Each structure stands twice: as structure tokens, then as C-alpha cells.
Amino acid sequence: MMDRETVYGHLRALGWNAERSDDRTFRCVHGTAEGELVVFVRTDENWFMASVSPLLETRGDNPFALARWLLRMNRDMHQTKFAYDRLGNVVLMVELPLESLDASEIETALRGLLDRAVQHRRTLREASA
């Protein structure tokens, strides 16, 4: 099973500037065509989790049409999923079991997370304006 130090090593090998946020979480700032994205990478006993939080700050003012769109996107995306954080903001996340996780799976998951964040960030911002 992969531990936190191994995850940290994989992040560094990918060129991610991972800084410890707490004993379970790394904060990574990643430049993209749509500006910087902050990605939080966290591990617990059984899971590797990464999230762009918030992808869209709404403070819970989420119309029904947004919820329907997010669900439709969730259905069509591989690994990455939209969710709401505890404040009601839109986040994009990926969760993988640590049991047999390897470096290539982490790279694929993080690349997919960034690609989807860039792909949908502008659409979400324009729709909420």
C-alpha cells in the first residue's frame, strides 16, 4: 500500500510544487492556460484524493440548472467528478483506492483532473456571471 511519503515523492517527480498543508494534505499550485489552479492532494488510510477546491465559488447559491449540468458531466467523465464542498462551492475531484495504486495511475488521475478543470472552469464562470 502507498503511504504519504511515496505520494509526496510522486508529486515531486511529476514536477508539482507540493507543500504540506497538514499531516494528510498537500497543497499544489499548478499553472494552466486558464490561470493557476490550486489542487489539494490528500491521503487517508485507504484513499488517494485530489481536488480543485473551489473550482467555482458560489457560497451555496447553486441554481437547479447548475446541479443538473454537474450531474450530466459526472455521468460522462472518467474518474473526475463534480461535488459541492461544505460551503456549497463547486469542486472537482478524483478518488482512487491506495491498495494497488501506482505512479502512472496518480499521473493519469492528476492530468485528468487538471484537463477537466481547465475545460470546464470558463464554462462555469460564464454561466454564473
N, C-alpha and C positions, 0 to 999 in steps of 0.2 A: 504494500500500500504506500502511496506517495505522501510524504509529510510536507509541512510548511516550508522547510528549508529547501527541499527539492523544487517545490513550486516557485519559490523565490529565484532559485538558480535558473529555472526555465524562463522566467520572465526576463532576467538579465541577459540570457543567451539570445532572446528574441530582440534585444535592444530596447526593452521597456525600462523606463526610469522608475522602478518600483520603490516606493518609500513606505515604511511601516506606518500604518495608521493606528493599529492596536495589535495585540498579540495574535489575532486571527486574520487581519485585513491589511492588504497593500493598496496604496493609492497610486495610480499611474496616470500621468497626463500624456496624451497621445495627440500629436498634430495630424490633422486631416484636411482635405480640401474644403470642408465646411467649418474649419476652425478647430480649436483644441477641444478634445473630449476627455473628461475625467472618468476613468474606469476603476472601479473598486473590485479587487480580486480577493476573495475570502475562501478559506477552507474551514471545515469543521471536521468532526470525526469521520464522516463518510462522504462529504460532497466538496467539489470544486465549484465555486460560484463566481461569476463575474457580472458586473452591471454598470451601465451608464446611468448614473442617477444624480439629478434628474435629466432625462432626455428632453423633456418639456415641462417647465414649471407651470402648474395650473392651480396649485393650492386647493385641489378638490373641486374646482369649478369645471367639471367634465360633462359636457352635453352627451345625451344618449347616442347621438351620431358618432361621436368620438369612440365611445365604448364599442359600438358595432364595428367600426373600422378597425380598431385594435384587435378585436376577436377574429375578424376576417384575415388580417395579416398574420396572426398567430397560427391560423389554420394552414397557411401557405408557406411559412418559414420553417426551415430546418434548424433545430437546436435553439435558436434565439426566440425569445418570447417577450411580449409587452406585458407590463403589470403596472399597478399603482403602488407607490410607496405609502408609508404611514401618514403622510401629509396630503395624499391624493394626487401627487405629481406622477407623470408618466415616466416609467423607467423601461429600459431594455436590458434583458438579462439572459444568461445561459447557465445551466446547472448540469454538472456531469458527476457520475459516481467516481470516487477516488480509487475504488478497489483495483481496477486494472488500467487506470489512466496512464497514458504515456505522453511524451513531449510533443509528438506530432498531433495528438488529439487536442492538447492545450493550444497549440498554434492554430489549428483549424478553427476551434471554437472562438478564440480571440479575434482572428481575422474576420470570421463571420459576424461577430458582434460589432466590430468597427464598420464593416461594409454596410450592415443593415442600419446602423446609427446614422452614417453619412447619407445613405439612400433615403431614409425617412425623416431625418431631422428638419430639412427645409419644408417638406410637405406638412409636417405637424405645426411648425411655426407659422406658415402661411395660413393654415386652416384656423389657427387660434387667434389670428390678428383681427 
